[in-house]
Amino acid sequence: MRDDALPCELIGGPDRVVTNAQLDDLVRRHLGVADIDGKRVTLVVPDGTRSCPLPVLMATMHRHLHGRVAELTAVIALGTHSYMEPDEIDRWFGVGGPGQPASLEEAYPGMRVVNHEWADPDMLVNVGHIGADRIAELSEGRLHQGADILINRYVVESDVAIVVGPVFPHEVVGISGGNKYFIPGVASQGFIDMTHWVGALISSAAIIGTTGITPVRAMIDEGAALIPTRRLALCLVVQSGTGEIEAAAFGTSEESWAAAASVAAETHVTYIDEPFQRVISCMPTRYDDIWTAAKGFYKLEPAVADGGEVVIFAPHVTEVSEVHREIHEIGYHCRDYFVKQWDRFKDVHWGVLAHSTHLRGAGTYDADTGVETCRLRVTLATRIPREVCESINLGYLDPDAVDLDALAAEPGTVVIPNAGEVLYRVR
């Protein structure tokens, strides 16, 4: 531990509420002794696909940093999600609405807010290389290929980078948060693809909700360690669909993540006695395409019986992915469909392959017969047309014909409101 750092501290806990005053006190004490005066500080924050009281968090951080630091930047950790538009950023940061500050500058004087421009090579800096043998070790033999680690320029060129964001069960890494805000949050597509494909090889159902250091978490931690910037984190457990904070941990990006992840594993996992036959996952509007709304499947897959169905109900969704158009070419398939035809698919972005397998779930593929057998049916009840759904190997349901109350009354069917963040498992 550095002389200017307090030990990692966790406040709150399962099913408790951390008040704004308690949060402020935690941040005040930890930043009060931190070596940040006259330094360049970058806050790495989530995009709008996470439940998070971001205006409260940003106001708290800004209050204890403004006037002390030389530069203050907030980078939105998009990974390879779509860039947030200016009006979306304003809403996310709590400005421009009734009773709110008129602009980002008025709300957070001296702080610039930027997207992680993952598609712009000029906004990425190479901080090092992880060799193929080390990748093989970290991935437990699943991958043997080296990787350059490219990170957002604002993060690399700052003196201190502070992650500020929630942790949730996650289909690729186990439990999100911590160093995941650096990789994939502010990294290049190349290493993002590698980590996501390792997660796909393990499978979403096997890794999701795991609190320990999974192979993917190990790869992420290894890459993050190459960043020359000092890394801290305010990791939060947020009640899904609300702004209520159940727990908050401040410390290094590794220690604070571990502390918060242990709470999330209790509060964000729901156990059921018998598997569901059919699930209607009702997706909030924070998921604006299938690339993100697919979380309604990830979080339910472990809780659905063989031969069952997951319906992603998102009448507001009109497209599969604004960015990753390759998904229309390959469709949605189980992991073995790609692994057993690797020469055919190896040049497709591995992150796209991983997303495909995560949404299609467990299954088998017979290379001799060309027959794919998936464990579950996946149906979209969105504004994506039937012909598009069928072309990408998913079912179609007219969202206007969906009566949620009637479906909830059907034997064997369960309707999950606000799906996408809470993980369901059979006890």
C-alpha positions as CSV (number, residue, x, y, z in Angstrom):
1,M,0.0,0.0,0.0
2,R,1.3,3.5,-0.9
3,D,1.9,6.0,1.9
4,D,-0.8,8.3,0.4
5,A,-3.5,5.6,0.3
6,L,-6.0,4.3,2.9
7,P,-6.7,0.5,2.9
8,C,-9.5,-0.6,0.7
9,E,-12.8,0.1,2.4
10,L,-16.3,-1.2,1.8
11,I,-19.4,0.5,3.2
12,G,-23.0,-0.8,3.0
13,G,-23.7,-4.4,2.1
14,P,-26.4,-6.8,0.9
15,D,-29.8,-5.2,0.8
16,R,-28.6,-2.1,2.6
17,V,-28.7,1.5,1.4
18,V,-25.6,3.8,1.2
19,T,-26.8,7.4,1.6
20,N,-25.3,10.3,-0.4
21,A,-23.7,11.6,2.8
22,Q,-22.0,8.2,3.5
23,L,-20.8,8.0,-0.1
24,D,-19.4,11.6,0.1
25,D,-17.6,10.7,3.4
26,L,-16.0,7.7,1.8
27,V,-14.8,9.6,-1.2
28,R,-13.6,12.6,0.9
29,R,-11.5,10.5,3.2
30,H,-9.8,8.5,0.4
31,L,-9.2,11.3,-2.0
32,G,-8.2,13.5,1.0
33,V,-5.0,11.6,1.5
34,A,-4.4,10.7,-2.2
35,D,-1.5,12.2,-4.1
36,I,-3.6,14.1,-6.6
37,D,-2.8,17.7,-6.1
38,G,-1.6,19.3,-9.4
39,K,-2.1,15.9,-11.2
40,R,-3.9,14.9,-14.3
41,V,-6.9,12.7,-13.3
42,T,-9.2,10.7,-15.5
43,L,-12.5,9.2,-14.3
44,V,-13.5,6.0,-16.2
45,V,-17.3,5.8,-16.1
46,P,-19.9,3.4,-17.5
47,D,-22.1,4.1,-20.5
48,G,-25.9,4.3,-20.4
49,T,-26.4,0.5,-20.5
50,R,-25.8,0.2,-16.7
51,S,-28.1,1.0,-13.7
52,C,-26.1,3.7,-12.0
53,P,-26.8,7.1,-10.3
54,L,-24.1,8.7,-12.4
55,P,-25.0,12.4,-11.6
56,V,-24.6,11.7,-7.9
57,L,-21.3,9.9,-8.4
58,M,-19.9,12.6,-10.7
59,A,-21.0,15.4,-8.4
60,T,-19.3,13.7,-5.5
61,M,-16.1,13.0,-7.4
62,H,-16.0,16.5,-8.9
63,R,-16.5,18.1,-5.5
64,H,-13.4,16.5,-4.1
65,L,-11.2,16.8,-7.2
66,H,-12.1,20.2,-8.6
67,G,-9.6,22.9,-7.6
68,R,-7.0,20.3,-6.6
69,V,-6.1,18.6,-9.9
70,A,-4.5,20.1,-12.9
71,E,-6.8,18.3,-15.4
72,L,-10.0,16.4,-15.0
73,T,-11.5,14.2,-17.7
74,A,-14.3,11.7,-17.6
75,V,-14.0,8.9,-20.3
76,I,-17.1,6.9,-21.0
77,A,-16.0,3.2,-21.1
78,L,-17.8,2.0,-24.2
79,G,-15.8,-1.0,-25.0
80,T,-17.0,-1.4,-28.6
81,H,-20.5,-0.1,-27.9
82,S,-21.9,2.7,-30.0
83,Y,-20.6,6.2,-29.2
84,M,-23.0,8.2,-27.0
85,E,-24.5,11.2,-28.7
86,P,-24.2,14.6,-27.0
87,D,-27.8,14.6,-25.9
88,E,-27.4,11.1,-24.5
89,I,-24.3,12.2,-22.6
90,D,-26.2,15.2,-21.2
91,R,-29.0,13.0,-19.9
92,W,-26.6,10.4,-18.6
93,F,-24.7,13.0,-16.6
94,G,-27.8,14.7,-15.4
95,V,-27.8,18.0,-17.3
96,G,-30.2,19.8,-19.6
97,G,-33.4,18.5,-18.0
98,P,-36.0,20.3,-15.8
99,G,-34.4,21.5,-12.6
100,Q,-30.9,20.4,-13.8
101,P,-27.8,22.4,-14.7
102,A,-28.0,23.7,-18.3
103,S,-24.7,22.2,-19.4
104,L,-21.8,19.9,-18.5
105,E,-19.6,22.9,-17.8
106,E,-22.2,24.4,-15.5
107,A,-22.6,21.0,-13.6
108,Y,-18.9,20.1,-13.6
109,P,-16.7,23.1,-14.1
110,G,-13.4,22.3,-15.6
111,M,-14.2,18.7,-16.4
112,R,-14.3,17.5,-19.9
113,V,-16.4,14.5,-20.9
114,V,-15.5,12.2,-23.8
115,N,-16.4,9.0,-25.4
116,H,-13.8,6.2,-25.6
117,E,-13.2,6.5,-29.3
118,W,-12.2,2.8,-29.7
119,A,-12.5,3.0,-33.5
120,D,-9.9,5.8,-33.8
121,P,-6.3,4.5,-33.7
122,D,-5.0,8.0,-32.8
123,M,-6.9,7.8,-29.5
124,L,-5.2,4.6,-28.5
125,V,-1.7,4.2,-27.0
126,N,0.3,0.9,-27.0
127,V,1.3,0.2,-23.4
128,G,2.9,-3.2,-23.9
129,H,2.6,-6.7,-25.1
130,I,1.4,-10.0,-23.6
131,G,3.2,-13.0,-25.2
132,A,1.4,-16.0,-26.6
133,D,2.8,-18.3,-23.9
134,R,1.5,-16.0,-21.1
135,I,-1.9,-15.8,-22.8
136,A,-2.0,-19.5,-23.0
137,E,-1.3,-19.7,-19.2
138,L,-3.8,-17.1,-18.3
139,S,-6.5,-18.6,-20.5
140,E,-5.8,-22.1,-19.2
141,G,-4.7,-23.3,-22.6
142,R,-7.7,-22.0,-24.6
143,L,-5.8,-19.5,-26.6
144,H,-2.1,-19.3,-27.7
145,Q,-1.6,-15.9,-29.3
146,G,0.1,-12.8,-28.2
147,A,-1.6,-9.4,-27.9
148,D,-0.6,-5.7,-27.9
149,I,-2.4,-3.8,-25.2
150,L,-3.8,-0.5,-26.6
151,I,-5.6,1.9,-24.1
152,N,-7.4,5.2,-24.4
153,R,-5.0,8.1,-24.7
154,Y,-6.6,10.1,-21.9
155,V,-6.2,7.3,-19.5
156,V,-2.6,6.5,-20.4
157,E,-1.5,10.2,-20.3
158,S,-3.1,10.9,-17.0
159,D,-1.3,10.5,-13.6
160,V,-4.3,8.8,-11.9
161,A,-7.2,7.0,-13.4
162,I,-10.2,6.3,-11.1
163,V,-12.9,3.8,-12.2
164,V,-16.3,5.0,-11.0
165,G,-19.1,2.5,-11.7
166,P,-21.2,-0.5,-10.7
167,V,-20.5,-4.3,-10.7
168,F,-22.9,-6.9,-12.0
169,P,-22.9,-10.6,-12.9
170,H,-21.3,-10.7,-16.4
171,E,-21.4,-13.2,-19.2
172,V,-17.8,-12.8,-20.3
173,V,-15.8,-12.1,-17.1
174,G,-17.9,-13.5,-14.3
175,I,-18.6,-10.3,-12.3
176,S,-18.1,-6.9,-14.1
177,G,-16.3,-3.9,-12.8
178,G,-12.8,-3.0,-11.6
179,N,-10.2,-3.4,-14.3
180,K,-12.9,-4.3,-16.7
181,Y,-13.5,-0.6,-17.1
182,F,-10.0,-0.4,-18.6
183,I,-10.3,-3.6,-20.6
184,P,-12.6,-3.8,-22.5
185,G,-13.9,-0.4,-21.3
186,V,-11.2,1.8,-22.8
187,A,-9.2,-0.7,-24.8
188,S,-8.8,-1.6,-28.5
189,Q,-11.0,-4.0,-30.3
190,G,-8.2,-6.5,-30.8
191,F,-7.7,-7.5,-27.2
192,I,-11.4,-7.0,-26.4
193,D,-12.1,-9.7,-29.1
194,M,-9.5,-12.0,-27.5
195,T,-10.9,-11.8,-24.0
196,H,-14.5,-12.2,-25.2
197,W,-13.7,-15.3,-27.3
198,V,-12.0,-16.9,-24.3
199,G,-15.2,-16.2,-22.4
200,A,-17.2,-17.8,-25.2
201,L,-15.0,-20.9,-25.2
202,I,-15.7,-21.3,-21.4
203,S,-19.4,-20.4,-22.2
204,S,-21.5,-17.7,-20.7
205,A,-23.6,-20.1,-18.5
206,A,-20.4,-21.5,-16.9
207,I,-18.7,-18.2,-16.2
208,I,-21.5,-15.7,-15.4
209,G,-21.7,-14.7,-11.8
210,T,-18.3,-16.1,-10.8
211,T,-16.7,-13.9,-8.2
212,G,-13.1,-15.2,-8.4
213,I,-10.4,-14.6,-10.9
214,T,-11.7,-16.3,-14.0
215,P,-9.4,-16.8,-17.0
216,V,-10.9,-13.7,-18.6
217,R,-10.4,-11.6,-15.5
218,A,-6.8,-12.8,-15.3
219,M,-6.2,-11.6,-18.9
220,I,-7.8,-8.3,-18.1
221,D,-5.8,-7.8,-14.9
222,E,-2.6,-8.7,-16.8
223,G,-3.3,-6.1,-19.5
224,A,-4.4,-3.4,-17.0
225,A,-1.1,-3.9,-15.1
226,L,0.7,-2.5,-18.2
227,I,-1.1,0.8,-18.0
228,P,1.5,3.3,-16.5
229,T,-1.2,5.3,-14.8
230,R,-2.0,4.8,-11.1
231,R,-5.3,2.9,-11.0
232,L,-8.0,3.4,-8.3
233,A,-11.6,2.5,-8.2
234,L,-14.9,3.4,-6.6
235,C,-16.8,0.2,-7.2
236,L,-20.5,0.1,-6.4
237,V,-23.3,-2.4,-6.0
238,V,-26.4,-0.7,-7.4
239,Q,-30.0,-2.0,-7.0
240,S,-30.9,-2.9,-10.6
241,G,-33.3,-0.4,-12.2
242,T,-32.9,2.2,-9.5
243,G,-30.3,4.7,-8.3
244,E,-30.0,3.1,-4.9
245,I,-26.5,2.1,-3.9
246,E,-26.3,-1.0,-1.7
247,A,-22.5,-1.0,-1.2
248,A,-19.5,1.0,-2.2
249,A,-15.8,0.2,-2.1
250,F,-12.8,2.5,-2.6
251,G,-9.3,1.3,-3.1
252,T,-7.2,-0.1,-5.9
253,S,-9.0,-1.3,-9.0
254,E,-8.4,-4.9,-7.9
255,E,-9.2,-4.7,-4.2
256,S,-12.3,-2.5,-4.5
257,W,-13.7,-4.8,-7.3
258,A,-13.2,-7.9,-5.1
259,A,-15.0,-6.3,-2.2
260,A,-18.0,-5.1,-4.3
261,A,-18.2,-8.3,-6.3
262,S,-18.8,-10.4,-3.1
263,V,-21.8,-8.2,-2.4
264,A,-23.1,-8.4,-5.9
265,A,-22.9,-12.2,-5.9
266,E,-25.4,-12.1,-3.0
267,T,-27.8,-9.3,-4.1
268,H,-27.8,-9.7,-7.9
269,V,-28.3,-13.5,-8.1
270,T,-31.8,-14.9,-7.7
271,Y,-32.1,-18.7,-7.0
272,I,-35.2,-20.6,-8.0
273,D,-36.2,-24.2,-7.0
274,E,-37.3,-25.4,-10.5
275,P,-36.2,-24.3,-13.9
276,F,-38.4,-22.1,-16.0
277,Q,-40.0,-23.4,-19.2
278,R,-40.5,-20.1,-20.8
279,V,-39.2,-16.7,-19.9
280,I,-40.3,-13.3,-21.1
281,S,-37.3,-11.0,-20.5
282,C,-38.7,-7.4,-20.5
283,M,-35.8,-5.2,-21.5
284,P,-35.5,-1.5,-20.3
285,T,-34.9,1.2,-22.8
286,R,-31.2,1.5,-21.7
287,Y,-30.6,-1.4,-24.0
288,D,-31.2,0.1,-27.5
289,D,-30.2,-2.8,-29.7
290,I,-29.8,-6.6,-29.5
291,W,-26.1,-6.3,-29.0
292,T,-26.9,-4.9,-25.5
293,A,-30.4,-6.3,-24.9
294,A,-29.1,-9.8,-25.3
295,K,-28.3,-9.5,-21.6
296,G,-32.0,-10.6,-21.1
297,F,-30.9,-14.0,-22.4
298,Y,-27.5,-14.2,-20.6
299,K,-29.0,-13.6,-17.2
300,L,-31.7,-16.2,-17.6
301,E,-30.1,-19.0,-19.6
302,P,-28.9,-20.9,-16.5
303,A,-32.4,-21.0,-15.1
304,V,-34.3,-22.3,-18.1
305,A,-35.0,-26.0,-18.7
306,D,-33.8,-28.0,-21.7
307,G,-36.0,-27.3,-24.7
308,G,-37.3,-24.1,-23.1
309,E,-37.6,-20.6,-24.6
310,V,-36.4,-17.1,-23.7
311,V,-38.3,-14.3,-25.3
312,I,-36.5,-10.9,-25.4
313,F,-39.4,-8.4,-25.2
314,A,-38.1,-5.0,-26.3
315,P,-40.6,-3.1,-28.5
316,H,-38.3,-0.1,-28.6
317,V,-35.4,-2.1,-30.3
318,T,-35.2,-1.6,-34.1
319,E,-31.8,-3.1,-35.0
320,V,-29.5,-5.9,-34.1
321,S,-26.3,-3.7,-33.9
322,E,-25.5,-0.3,-35.2
323,V,-21.8,-1.0,-35.1
324,H,-21.2,-4.8,-35.5
325,R,-22.8,-5.5,-38.9
326,E,-21.0,-8.8,-39.2
327,I,-23.6,-10.4,-37.0
328,H,-26.1,-10.2,-40.0
329,E,-23.6,-12.3,-42.0
330,I,-22.9,-15.1,-39.4
331,G,-26.2,-15.1,-37.4
332,Y,-26.6,-16.6,-34.0
333,H,-25.1,-20.0,-33.2
334,C,-23.8,-22.1,-30.4
335,R,-20.1,-22.2,-29.7
336,D,-19.4,-25.5,-31.4
337,Y,-20.9,-24.3,-34.7
338,F,-17.9,-21.9,-34.9
339,V,-15.2,-24.0,-33.3
340,K,-15.9,-27.0,-35.6
341,Q,-15.8,-24.7,-38.7
342,W,-12.9,-22.5,-37.5
343,D,-11.3,-22.0,-40.9
344,R,-14.6,-20.6,-42.1
345,F,-15.0,-18.1,-39.2
346,K,-11.5,-17.4,-37.8
347,D,-11.3,-14.1,-39.6
348,V,-14.6,-12.7,-38.3
349,H,-14.1,-10.4,-35.2
350,W,-13.9,-12.8,-32.3
351,G,-16.0,-10.4,-30.2
352,V,-18.8,-10.8,-32.7
353,L,-18.5,-14.6,-32.6
354,A,-18.6,-14.4,-28.8
355,H,-21.7,-12.3,-28.8
356,S,-23.3,-14.7,-31.2
357,T,-22.6,-17.7,-29.0
358,H,-23.7,-15.9,-25.8
359,L,-27.1,-15.1,-27.2
360,R,-27.7,-18.5,-28.8
361,G,-26.5,-20.4,-25.7
362,A,-25.4,-24.0,-25.2
363,G,-25.7,-26.5,-28.0
364,T,-23.9,-28.9,-30.3
365,Y,-22.9,-29.0,-34.0
366,D,-22.3,-32.1,-36.1
367,A,-19.8,-31.2,-38.7
368,D,-20.6,-34.3,-40.8
369,T,-24.3,-33.6,-41.1
370,G,-24.3,-29.8,-40.7
371,V,-26.9,-30.1,-38.0
372,E,-26.9,-27.7,-35.1
373,T,-28.9,-28.5,-32.0
374,C,-29.3,-25.7,-29.4
375,R,-30.5,-26.3,-25.8
376,L,-33.0,-23.4,-25.8
377,R,-35.1,-21.4,-28.3
378,V,-34.4,-17.7,-28.5
379,T,-37.2,-15.4,-29.7
380,L,-37.1,-11.6,-30.4
381,A,-40.3,-9.6,-29.7
382,T,-38.9,-6.3,-31.1
383,R,-39.3,-4.0,-34.1
384,I,-36.8,-6.1,-36.0
385,P,-38.7,-7.7,-38.9
386,R,-39.5,-11.4,-39.0
387,E,-37.4,-12.0,-42.1
388,V,-34.4,-10.5,-40.3
389,C,-34.9,-12.6,-37.2
390,E,-35.1,-15.7,-39.2
391,S,-32.1,-14.9,-41.3
392,I,-30.0,-14.6,-38.1
393,N,-31.3,-17.9,-36.7
394,L,-33.6,-16.4,-34.1
395,G,-37.4,-16.7,-33.6
396,Y,-39.9,-13.9,-34.1
397,L,-42.8,-12.7,-32.1
398,D,-44.9,-9.6,-32.9
399,P,-44.4,-7.3,-29.9
400,D,-47.9,-5.7,-30.5
401,A,-49.4,-9.2,-29.9
402,V,-47.7,-9.6,-26.5
403,D,-50.0,-9.4,-23.5
404,L,-47.6,-9.6,-20.5
405,D,-50.4,-10.1,-18.0
406,A,-51.9,-13.0,-19.9
407,L,-48.5,-14.5,-20.4
408,A,-47.7,-14.3,-16.7
409,A,-50.8,-16.2,-16.0
410,E,-49.8,-19.1,-18.3
411,P,-48.5,-22.2,-16.6
412,G,-44.8,-22.6,-17.3
413,T,-44.3,-19.0,-18.3
414,V,-42.6,-16.3,-16.2
415,V,-42.3,-12.6,-17.0
416,I,-39.1,-10.9,-15.7
417,P,-39.4,-7.1,-15.6
418,N,-36.3,-5.0,-15.8
419,A,-34.3,-7.9,-17.1
420,G,-30.6,-7.8,-18.0
421,E,-28.7,-7.2,-14.7
422,V,-29.9,-9.8,-12.2
423,L,-28.7,-13.4,-12.8
424,Y,-31.1,-16.3,-12.3
425,R,-30.0,-19.8,-11.3
426,V,-31.6,-23.0,-10.3
427,R,-30.8,-23.6,-6.6
